[in-house]
Amino acid sequence: MKSILKLIGRETELFHEDVSRHDAELQKIIALSRFLVIGGAGSIGQAVAREIFKRSPQALHVIDLSENNLVELVRDIRSSLGYIEGDFQALPLDSRSAEYEAFVAHQKPYDYILNLSALKHVRSEKDPFSLMRLIDVNIFNTDKLAQQALRSGSSKYFCVSTDKATNPVNMMGASKRIMEMFLMRRSLEVPVSTARFANVAFSDGSLLHGFNLRMQKRQPLSAPHDVRRYFVTPKESGELCLMSCLLGKNRDIFFPKLSEKLHLITFSEIAVKFLEGIGFEAFPCATEDEARARVEELASRKKWPCYFFTSDTTGEKDFEEFYTGQEKLDMQRFTSIGVIKNDPIFNEGLLNEFKAGISSLQSKGSWTKEDLVGLFNMMLPEFHHKETGKYLDQKM
């Protein structure tokens, strides 16, 4: 934890004071409750599962498509936290499958359902097929699982949003903003809350996680030098989700307050710090080819080749923000957490038209990215999609 904090330029944990002050309340709620965590084997999901497990719930069931990550979650929990009297299960199920529906039907109702499943990468909008799955997972499956929370009589349905949903410029962020709109409608039937937060440092699939893999495979590091982002640790991501789920009121969106504890840092800066932490000096290379070619030569001198470049890929936002000037905020309740207070405002006809439009394209079995962008623009007139024709998969 301390090493991750140092790499992202911080000394202290972001939510320690808020979690400590409310921990007795969190402990009491969890000890009396049954939890279902969907997408619980990803980095945020594992962090959430740990926060729940260590407070001894009546039941904690974790669902995820990744069998290997579920195995690691169980090994990690057993090796660090041990056992609880409550029912702990981890199952490799798809939340859209018949097997999942059968499993849930055989369980007692869940008090809290947390949905951490999502396609989170901007790179997923590079083609119309990945983009359609992003829409299905981020928007429609989220809405479907909220209906399950309603049937279960749950106290709360929680799911993850993103800072990129605020004035979105990419399809991933826009999908999460549309998801929030669908949740406003569902909030009239079941209490919902969510969280917008920054990049989770060293989460699975992230650029920072890739730094570890590049070193293991003796490959150069590559990162943009002009993209500045806010970062939270995996533990902090779990804490923010837990606080929103258990303490958030209906339609609340939690986000980390900007303060002296949370500040912007570039990916290239983190790469330099990362290498310093393991005894290497970053050696900037002019091209990808040079970086690939000089690994062994430079490594023998405790240097590591890095290719730092100017970002020009589709969907990169120039800056990060957690709320707009039109949203109502509560900045007093918590020390390091802000809360967006939402009224149940939504356009029923527009939501139905969007869903019908997507269904029509799927039934035809053929669609273009332009078709999907058009439906997004219908939902979000202010959506400023940045299309450069270049994507992250075209870079090292």
SELO-855905 format. One record per residue (C-alpha): residue number from 1; residue in one letter; y, z, x. Coordinates in steps of 0.2 Angstrom, whole numbers, always signed. Each point is the difference from the previous one (the first is absolute). Last residue first. Layout:
REM SELO-855905
@i=NUM	aa=A	y=Y	z=Z	x=X
...
REM end
This chain:
REM SELO-855905
@i=396	aa=M	y=-2	z=-140	x=+16
@i=395	aa=K	y=+9	z=-10	x=-13
@i=394	aa=Q	y=-5	z=-12	x=-13
@i=393	aa=D	y=-8	z=+13	x=-10
@i=392	aa=L	y=+18	z=+8	x=-2
@i=391	aa=Y	y=+6	z=-14	x=-10
@i=390	aa=K	y=+13	z=-15	x=+3
@i=389	aa=G	y=+6	z=-11	x=-14
@i=388	aa=T	y=+16	z=+9	x=-1
@i=387	aa=E	y=+0	z=+6	x=-18
@i=386	aa=K	y=+11	z=+15	x=-4
@i=385	aa=H	y=-2	z=+5	x=-18
@i=384	aa=H	y=+16	z=+7	x=-7
@i=383	aa=F	y=-5	z=+9	x=-16
@i=382	aa=E	y=+15	z=+3	x=-11
@i=381	aa=P	y=-7	z=-8	x=-15
@i=380	aa=L	y=-16	z=+11	x=+2
@i=379	aa=M	y=-12	z=-4	x=-14
@i=378	aa=M	y=+4	z=-18	x=-2
@i=377	aa=N	y=+1	z=-1	x=+19
@i=376	aa=F	y=-17	z=+7	x=+2
@i=375	aa=L	y=-7	z=-14	x=-12
@i=374	aa=G	y=+9	z=-13	x=+10
@i=373	aa=V	y=-7	z=+7	x=+16
@i=372	aa=L	y=-18	z=-1	x=-7
@i=371	aa=D	y=+2	z=-19	x=-5
@i=370	aa=E	y=+8	z=-3	x=+17
@i=369	aa=K	y=-15	z=+7	x=+9
@i=368	aa=T	y=-11	z=-13	x=-9
@i=367	aa=W	y=-13	z=+2	x=-13
@i=366	aa=S	y=-17	z=-6	x=-5
@i=365	aa=G	y=-15	z=+8	x=-9
@i=364	aa=K	y=+8	z=-5	x=-17
@i=363	aa=S	y=-5	z=+18	x=-6
@i=362	aa=Q	y=+9	z=+8	x=+14
@i=361	aa=L	y=+16	z=-9	x=-3
@i=360	aa=S	y=-1	z=+4	x=-19
@i=359	aa=S	y=-3	z=+18	x=+4
@i=358	aa=I	y=+15	z=+1	x=+12
@i=357	aa=G	y=+11	z=-7	x=-13
@i=356	aa=A	y=-7	z=+11	x=-14
@i=355	aa=K	y=+3	z=+16	x=+11
@i=354	aa=F	y=+18	z=-6	x=+4
@i=353	aa=E	y=+3	z=-3	x=-19
@i=352	aa=N	y=-7	z=+16	x=-5
@i=351	aa=L	y=+12	z=+10	x=+12
@i=350	aa=L	y=+15	z=-11	x=-5
@i=349	aa=G	y=-3	z=+4	x=-18
@i=348	aa=E	y=-2	z=+18	x=+2
@i=347	aa=N	y=+16	z=+1	x=+11
@i=346	aa=F	y=+1	z=+17	x=+8
@i=345	aa=I	y=+10	z=+16	x=+0
@i=344	aa=P	y=-10	z=+16	x=+0
@i=343	aa=D	y=+14	z=+10	x=+8
@i=342	aa=N	y=-3	z=+3	x=+19
@i=341	aa=K	y=+5	z=+14	x=+11
@i=340	aa=I	y=-1	z=-5	x=+19
@i=339	aa=V	y=-4	z=+15	x=+10
@i=338	aa=G	y=+5	z=+5	x=+18
@i=337	aa=I	y=-11	z=+9	x=+12
@i=336	aa=S	y=+5	z=+9	x=+16
@i=335	aa=T	y=+7	z=+16	x=-7
@i=334	aa=F	y=-6	z=-1	x=-18
@i=333	aa=R	y=+8	z=+2	x=-17
@i=332	aa=Q	y=+17	z=-5	x=+5
@i=331	aa=M	y=+0	z=-18	x=+2
@i=330	aa=D	y=-4	z=-5	x=-17
@i=329	aa=L	y=+5	z=-18	x=-2
@i=328	aa=K	y=+4	z=-13	x=-14
@i=327	aa=E	y=-3	z=-18	x=+5
@i=326	aa=Q	y=+15	z=-13	x=-1
@i=325	aa=G	y=+5	z=+2	x=+19
@i=324	aa=T	y=-18	z=-5	x=+5
@i=323	aa=Y	y=-14	z=+11	x=+7
@i=322	aa=F	y=-11	z=+1	x=+15
@i=321	aa=E	y=+8	z=-11	x=+13
@i=320	aa=E	y=-6	z=-10	x=+15
@i=319	aa=F	y=+10	z=-13	x=+10
@i=318	aa=D	y=-1	z=-18	x=+5
@i=317	aa=K	y=-15	z=-3	x=-12
@i=316	aa=E	y=-14	z=-11	x=+7
@i=315	aa=G	y=-7	z=-11	x=-14
@i=314	aa=T	y=-4	z=-16	x=+9
@i=313	aa=T	y=-1	z=+1	x=+19
@i=312	aa=D	y=+15	z=-2	x=+12
@i=311	aa=S	y=+0	z=+16	x=+11
@i=310	aa=T	y=+7	z=-1	x=+17
@i=309	aa=F	y=-14	z=+3	x=+13
@i=308	aa=F	y=-7	z=+13	x=+12
@i=307	aa=Y	y=-16	z=-6	x=+9
@i=306	aa=C	y=-7	z=+15	x=+10
@i=305	aa=P	y=-10	z=-1	x=+16
@i=304	aa=W	y=-6	z=+18	x=+6
@i=303	aa=K	y=+4	z=+8	x=+16
@i=302	aa=K	y=-11	z=+13	x=+9
@i=301	aa=R	y=-1	z=-12	x=+16
@i=300	aa=S	y=-18	z=-5	x=-4
@i=299	aa=A	y=+6	z=-3	x=-18
@i=298	aa=L	y=+12	z=-13	x=+6
@i=297	aa=E	y=-13	z=-12	x=+8
@i=296	aa=E	y=-13	z=+3	x=-14
@i=295	aa=V	y=+12	z=-3	x=-14
@i=294	aa=R	y=+10	z=-15	x=+7
@i=293	aa=A	y=-7	z=-15	x=-9
@i=292	aa=R	y=+2	z=+7	x=-18
@i=291	aa=A	y=+18	z=+5	x=+3
@i=290	aa=E	y=+5	z=-17	x=+9
@i=289	aa=D	y=-8	z=-10	x=-15
@i=288	aa=E	y=+10	z=+11	x=-12
@i=287	aa=T	y=+16	z=-5	x=+8
@i=286	aa=A	y=+14	z=+8	x=+10
@i=285	aa=C	y=-9	z=+16	x=+5
@i=284	aa=P	y=+7	z=+18	x=-1
@i=283	aa=F	y=-10	z=+12	x=+11
@i=282	aa=A	y=-2	z=+17	x=-9
@i=281	aa=E	y=-4	z=+14	x=+13
@i=280	aa=F	y=-17	z=+9	x=-2
@i=279	aa=G	y=-6	z=+18	x=+0
@i=278	aa=I	y=-7	z=+2	x=-17
@i=277	aa=G	y=+16	z=+8	x=-7
@i=276	aa=E	y=+11	z=-13	x=+9
@i=275	aa=L	y=-10	z=-14	x=-9
@i=274	aa=F	y=+4	z=+8	x=-17
@i=273	aa=K	y=+18	z=+3	x=+4
@i=272	aa=V	y=+3	z=-19	x=+5
@i=271	aa=A	y=-10	z=-6	x=-16
@i=270	aa=I	y=+11	z=+12	x=-11
@i=269	aa=E	y=+16	z=-8	x=+7
@i=268	aa=S	y=-8	z=-17	x=-4
@i=267	aa=F	y=-3	z=+5	x=-17
@i=266	aa=T	y=+18	z=+5	x=-3
@i=265	aa=I	y=+6	z=+17	x=-6
@i=264	aa=L	y=+9	z=+6	x=-15
@i=263	aa=H	y=+3	z=+18	x=-3
@i=262	aa=L	y=-8	z=+15	x=-9
@i=261	aa=K	y=+3	z=+18	x=+6
@i=260	aa=E	y=+19	z=-2	x=+1
@i=259	aa=S	y=-1	z=-4	x=-18
@i=258	aa=L	y=-5	z=-14	x=-12
@i=257	aa=K	y=-9	z=+8	x=-14
@i=256	aa=P	y=-18	z=-5	x=-3
@i=255	aa=F	y=-4	z=-7	x=-17
@i=254	aa=F	y=-7	z=+6	x=-16
@i=253	aa=I	y=+0	z=-11	x=-16
@i=252	aa=D	y=+0	z=+10	x=-16
@i=251	aa=R	y=-6	z=-8	x=-16
@i=250	aa=N	y=-8	z=+16	x=-8
@i=249	aa=K	y=+5	z=+15	x=+11
@i=248	aa=G	y=-6	z=+1	x=+18
@i=247	aa=L	y=-8	z=+17	x=+6
@i=246	aa=L	y=-18	z=-5	x=+1
@i=245	aa=C	y=+0	z=-19	x=+3
@i=244	aa=S	y=+17	z=+0	x=+9
@i=243	aa=M	y=-5	z=+14	x=+11
@i=242	aa=L	y=-17	z=-7	x=+4
@i=241	aa=C	y=+7	z=-17	x=+4
@i=240	aa=L	y=+13	z=+7	x=+12
@i=239	aa=E	y=-13	z=+11	x=+8
@i=238	aa=G	y=-12	z=-14	x=+3
@i=237	aa=S	y=+14	z=-11	x=+8
@i=236	aa=E	y=+5	z=+15	x=+11
@i=235	aa=K	y=-18	z=+2	x=+7
@i=234	aa=P	y=+0	z=-19	x=+3
@i=233	aa=T	y=+16	z=+1	x=+10
@i=232	aa=V	y=+16	z=-7	x=-7
@i=231	aa=F	y=+10	z=-14	x=+7
@i=230	aa=Y	y=+17	z=-8	x=-3
@i=229	aa=R	y=+2	z=-18	x=+6
@i=228	aa=R	y=+10	z=-11	x=+11
@i=227	aa=V	y=-5	z=-18	x=+3
@i=226	aa=D	y=+10	z=-8	x=+15
@i=225	aa=H	y=-13	z=+2	x=+14
@i=224	aa=P	y=-15	z=-8	x=-9
@i=223	aa=A	y=-16	z=+6	x=+7
@i=222	aa=S	y=-15	z=-7	x=+11
@i=221	aa=L	y=-11	z=+11	x=+11
@i=220	aa=P	y=-11	z=-9	x=+12
@i=219	aa=Q	y=-19	z=+1	x=-1
@i=218	aa=R	y=-13	z=+11	x=+9
@i=217	aa=K	y=-11	z=+2	x=-15
@i=216	aa=Q	y=+3	z=+19	x=-1
@i=215	aa=M	y=+18	z=-3	x=+4
@i=214	aa=R	y=+2	z=-13	x=-14
@i=213	aa=L	y=-9	z=+12	x=-12
@i=212	aa=N	y=+12	z=+14	x=+3
@i=211	aa=F	y=+15	z=-11	x=-2
@i=210	aa=G	y=-7	z=-7	x=-16
@i=209	aa=H	y=+2	z=+17	x=-8
@i=208	aa=L	y=+18	z=-2	x=+4
@i=207	aa=L	y=+1	z=-17	x=-8
@i=206	aa=S	y=-8	z=+7	x=-16
@i=205	aa=G	y=-18	z=-5	x=-6
@i=204	aa=D	y=-5	z=+18	x=-2
@i=203	aa=S	y=+15	z=+12	x=+1
@i=202	aa=F	y=+7	z=+3	x=+18
@i=201	aa=A	y=+17	z=+6	x=-7
@i=200	aa=V	y=+1	z=-1	x=-19
@i=199	aa=N	y=+14	z=-11	x=-4
@i=198	aa=A	y=+13	z=+7	x=-11
@i=197	aa=F	y=-2	z=+8	x=-17
@i=196	aa=R	y=+2	z=-3	x=-19
@i=195	aa=A	y=-10	z=+12	x=-10
@i=194	aa=T	y=-7	z=+0	x=-17
@i=193	aa=S	y=-1	z=+10	x=-17
@i=192	aa=V	y=-8	z=-3	x=-16
@i=191	aa=P	y=-3	z=+10	x=-16
@i=190	aa=V	y=-11	z=-9	x=-13
@i=189	aa=E	y=+5	z=-10	x=-16
@i=188	aa=L	y=+19	z=-3	x=+2
@i=187	aa=S	y=-3	z=-1	x=+19
@i=186	aa=R	y=-9	z=-16	x=-3
@i=185	aa=R	y=+15	z=-9	x=-3
@i=184	aa=M	y=+9	z=+7	x=+15
@i=183	aa=L	y=-16	z=-4	x=+10
@i=182	aa=F	y=+2	z=-19	x=-4
@i=181	aa=M	y=+17	z=+1	x=+8
@i=180	aa=E	y=-6	z=+9	x=+15
@i=179	aa=M	y=-13	z=-13	x=+3
@i=178	aa=I	y=+14	z=-13	x=-1
@i=177	aa=R	y=+8	z=+9	x=+14
@i=176	aa=K	y=-16	z=+1	x=+9
@i=175	aa=S	y=-3	z=-19	x=-2
@i=174	aa=A	y=+18	z=-3	x=+7
@i=173	aa=G	y=-4	z=+10	x=+16
@i=172	aa=M	y=-16	z=-11	x=+3
@i=171	aa=M	y=+9	z=-16	x=-5
@i=170	aa=N	y=+14	z=+3	x=+13
@i=169	aa=V	y=+19	z=+2	x=-1
@i=168	aa=P	y=-1	z=+16	x=-12
@i=167	aa=N	y=+16	z=+9	x=-5
@i=166	aa=T	y=-10	z=+17	x=+1
@i=165	aa=A	y=-18	z=-5	x=-2
@i=164	aa=K	y=-1	z=-1	x=+19
@i=163	aa=D	y=+2	z=+19	x=+1
@i=162	aa=T	y=-18	z=+1	x=-7
@i=161	aa=S	y=-10	z=+4	x=-16
@i=160	aa=V	y=-15	z=+11	x=+0
@i=159	aa=C	y=-9	z=+6	x=-16
@i=158	aa=F	y=-1	z=+16	x=-9
@i=157	aa=Y	y=-7	z=+3	x=-18
@i=156	aa=K	y=+3	z=+18	x=-6
@i=155	aa=S	y=-7	z=+13	x=-12
@i=154	aa=S	y=-15	z=-11	x=-3
@i=153	aa=G	y=-6	z=-2	x=-18
@i=152	aa=S	y=-14	z=-11	x=+7
@i=151	aa=R	y=+4	z=-14	x=-12
@i=150	aa=L	y=+18	z=+1	x=+6
@i=149	aa=A	y=-5	z=+0	x=+18
@i=148	aa=Q	y=-11	z=-15	x=-3
@i=147	aa=Q	y=+15	z=-9	x=-7
@i=146	aa=A	y=+9	z=+4	x=+16
@i=145	aa=L	y=-15	z=-8	x=+9
@i=144	aa=K	y=+3	z=-16	x=-10
@i=143	aa=D	y=+19	z=+0	x=+5
@i=142	aa=T	y=-4	z=+2	x=+18
@i=141	aa=N	y=-13	z=-14	x=-1
@i=140	aa=F	y=+13	z=-11	x=-8
@i=139	aa=I	y=+14	z=+3	x=+13
@i=138	aa=N	y=-5	z=+3	x=+18
@i=137	aa=V	y=-18	z=-7	x=-1
@i=136	aa=D	y=+2	z=-15	x=-11
@i=135	aa=I	y=+17	z=-5	x=+8
@i=134	aa=L	y=-7	z=+2	x=+17
@i=133	aa=R	y=-15	z=-10	x=-5
@i=132	aa=M	y=+11	z=-14	x=-6
@i=131	aa=L	y=+9	z=+1	x=+17
@i=130	aa=S	y=-16	z=-2	x=+10
@i=129	aa=F	y=-3	z=-16	x=-10
@i=128	aa=P	y=+17	z=-7	x=+1
@i=127	aa=D	y=+2	z=+1	x=+19
@i=126	aa=K	y=+11	z=+9	x=+12
@i=125	aa=E	y=+4	z=+14	x=-12
@i=124	aa=S	y=-13	z=+12	x=+7
@i=123	aa=R	y=+10	z=+0	x=+17
@i=122	aa=V	y=+12	z=+12	x=-9
@i=121	aa=H	y=-14	z=+13	x=+1
@i=120	aa=K	y=-3	z=+14	x=-12
@i=119	aa=L	y=-14	z=-6	x=-11
@i=118	aa=A	y=-3	z=+15	x=-10
@i=117	aa=S	y=-12	z=+14	x=-5
@i=116	aa=L	y=+8	z=+18	x=+1
@i=115	aa=N	y=-3	z=+4	x=-18
@i=114	aa=L	y=+0	z=+18	x=-4
@i=113	aa=I	y=-8	z=+7	x=-16
@i=112	aa=Y	y=+3	z=+18	x=-4
@i=111	aa=D	y=-8	z=+11	x=-13
@i=110	aa=Y	y=-16	z=-11	x=+0
@i=109	aa=P	y=-11	z=+0	x=-15
@i=108	aa=K	y=-19	z=+5	x=+3
@i=107	aa=Q	y=-9	z=-13	x=+9
@i=106	aa=H	y=-14	z=-12	x=-7
@i=105	aa=A	y=+13	z=-13	x=-7
@i=104	aa=V	y=+9	z=+0	x=+17
@i=103	aa=F	y=-16	z=-6	x=+9
@i=102	aa=A	y=-3	z=-13	x=-13
@i=101	aa=E	y=+17	z=-7	x=+1
@i=100	aa=Y	y=-2	z=-1	x=+19
@i=99	aa=E	y=-16	z=-9	x=-1
@i=98	aa=A	y=+8	z=-12	x=-12
@i=97	aa=S	y=+13	z=-5	x=+13
@i=96	aa=R	y=+19	z=+0	x=+1
@i=95	aa=S	y=+0	z=+17	x=+9
@i=94	aa=D	y=-11	z=-8	x=+14
@i=93	aa=L	y=-12	z=+14	x=+5
@i=92	aa=P	y=-6	z=+7	x=+17
@i=91	aa=L	y=-1	z=+18	x=-6
@i=90	aa=A	y=+6	z=+16	x=+8
@i=89	aa=Q	y=-5	z=+16	x=-9
@i=88	aa=F	y=+6	z=+18	x=+1
@i=87	aa=D	y=-4	z=+12	x=-15
@i=86	aa=G	y=+8	z=+17	x=+3
@i=85	aa=E	y=-7	z=+14	x=+10
@i=84	aa=I	y=+9	z=-7	x=+16
@i=83	aa=Y	y=-7	z=-5	x=+17
@i=82	aa=G	y=+6	z=-2	x=+18
@i=81	aa=L	y=+18	z=-4	x=+3
@i=80	aa=S	y=+0	z=-8	x=+17
@i=79	aa=S	y=-17	z=-8	x=+3
@i=78	aa=R	y=-5	z=-1	x=-18
@i=77	aa=I	y=+17	z=-8	x=-4
@i=76	aa=D	y=-1	z=-12	x=+14
@i=75	aa=R	y=-18	z=-5	x=-3
@i=74	aa=V	y=+3	z=-3	x=-19
@i=73	aa=L	y=+16	z=-10	x=+4
@i=72	aa=E	y=-10	z=-10	x=+13
@i=71	aa=V	y=-14	z=-4	x=-12
@i=70	aa=L	y=+13	z=-6	x=-13
@i=69	aa=N	y=+8	z=-11	x=+13
@i=68	aa=N	y=-17	z=-8	x=+3
@i=67	aa=E	y=-3	z=-3	x=-18
@i=66	aa=S	y=+17	z=-9	x=-3
@i=65	aa=L	y=+2	z=-4	x=-18
@i=64	aa=D	y=+6	z=+18	x=-4
@i=63	aa=I	y=-3	z=+14	x=-12
@i=62	aa=V	y=+3	z=+18	x=+3
@i=61	aa=H	y=-6	z=+14	x=-12
@i=60	aa=L	y=+8	z=+17	x=+3
@i=59	aa=A	y=-6	z=+14	x=-12
@i=58	aa=Q	y=+5	z=+18	x=-4
@i=57	aa=P	y=+12	z=-2	x=+13
@i=56	aa=S	y=+0	z=+11	x=+16
@i=55	aa=R	y=+17	z=-1	x=+8
@i=54	aa=K	y=-6	z=-8	x=+16
@i=53	aa=F	y=-8	z=-14	x=-10
@i=52	aa=I	y=+17	z=-5	x=-9
@i=51	aa=E	y=+9	z=-2	x=+17
@i=50	aa=R	y=-15	z=-9	x=+8
@i=49	aa=A	y=-1	z=-12	x=-15
@i=48	aa=V	y=+18	z=-5	x=+2
@i=47	aa=A	y=-1	z=-3	x=+18
@i=46	aa=Q	y=-16	z=-11	x=-3
@i=45	aa=G	y=+9	z=-10	x=-13
@i=44	aa=I	y=+15	z=-3	x=+11
@i=43	aa=S	y=-11	z=-7	x=+14
@i=42	aa=G	y=-12	z=-9	x=-11
@i=41	aa=A	y=-15	z=+9	x=-6
@i=40	aa=G	y=+7	z=+6	x=-17
@i=39	aa=G	y=+3	z=-17	x=-8
@i=38	aa=I	y=-3	z=+10	x=-16
@i=37	aa=V	y=+2	z=+19	x=+0
@i=36	aa=L	y=-8	z=+9	x=-15
@i=35	aa=F	y=+5	z=+18	x=-1
@i=34	aa=R	y=-7	z=+15	x=-10
@i=33	aa=S	y=+12	z=+15	x=-2
@i=32	aa=L	y=+1	z=+19	x=+0
@i=31	aa=A	y=+0	z=+3	x=+19
@i=30	aa=I	y=+12	z=-15	x=+1
@i=29	aa=I	y=+14	z=+7	x=-11
@i=28	aa=K	y=-1	z=+18	x=+8
@i=27	aa=Q	y=+1	z=-7	x=+18
@i=26	aa=L	y=+14	z=-11	x=-4
@i=25	aa=E	y=+10	z=+14	x=-8
@i=24	aa=A	y=-4	z=+11	x=+15
@i=23	aa=D	y=+5	z=-14	x=+11
@i=22	aa=H	y=+18	z=-3	x=-7
@i=21	aa=R	y=+10	z=+7	x=+14
@i=20	aa=S	y=-12	z=-5	x=+13
@i=19	aa=V	y=+0	z=-18	x=-6
@i=18	aa=D	y=+19	z=-1	x=-1
@i=17	aa=E	y=+2	z=+7	x=+17
@i=16	aa=H	y=-13	z=-10	x=+9
@i=15	aa=F	y=+6	z=-17	x=-8
@i=14	aa=L	y=+7	z=-9	x=+15
@i=13	aa=E	y=-11	z=+7	x=+14
@i=12	aa=T	y=+10	z=+4	x=+16
@i=11	aa=E	y=+5	z=-8	x=+17
@i=10	aa=R	y=+3	z=-18	x=-5
@i=9	aa=G	y=+1	z=-17	x=+9
@i=8	aa=I	y=-14	z=-10	x=-8
@i=7	aa=L	y=-11	z=+3	x=+16
@i=6	aa=K	y=+4	z=+18	x=+1
@i=5	aa=L	y=-5	z=+3	x=-18
@i=4	aa=I	y=-16	z=-9	x=+4
@i=3	aa=S	y=-4	z=+11	x=+15
@i=2	aa=K	y=+4	z=+16	x=-10
@i=1	aa=M	y=-12	z=-5	x=-14
REM end
